[in-house]
Amino acid sequence: MFKNALSDLGRVGLENNYVFNTGLILAALVALTYIPSLLDFFKSRIGFMSLGIFLIAILHLLLIGVFPEGTKPHGFVSYEFFALMTISLLFIGISLIAEGMSKYGASLLLLFILSLGGSLLIKWPSIALLELYNIVLYNAGVAVLTYLQHKKQP
């Protein structure tokens, strides 16, 4: 964890790499099942656009499992996943503000700032720790959305 990236756990040639890569694919498939409920939640165009970014990010997570470390596309799909997830925090935050949920939108914008700032300004001892930092922020964003969905239900 203090060297390299999390993807090294699934790199080509590593015994049992399928455990890590299958976990990524399954996590992406589970995340895809979350999208339809968000389509019902958001009402604005920017909300739907933010979901599009989130959807593409999830597809990139799936592709990280399909193209493990040691394959040519891996670096691209991995960087794209983290970039798109960070951008989705920004646009989902803007969407929540536009739809009258300013307090929660501000919390997503804060997560965006922490993600971008932490990625660019902190000298991490490993890429894996940077990835874990961002994954925690992404999960916090999903937790806020899930809370709002349950709050909004009658």
Secondary structure as GFF3:
##gff-version 3
##sequence-region A 1 154
A	DSSP	three_ten_helix	6	10	.	.	.	ID=ss1
A	DSSP	alpha_helix	17	32	.	.	.	ID=ss2
A	DSSP	alpha_helix	35	41	.	.	.	ID=ss3
A	DSSP	alpha_helix	45	66	.	.	.	ID=ss4
A	DSSP	alpha_helix	74	98	.	.	.	ID=ss5
A	DSSP	alpha_helix	102	121	.	.	.	ID=ss6
A	DSSP	alpha_helix	127	152	.	.	.	ID=ss7
###
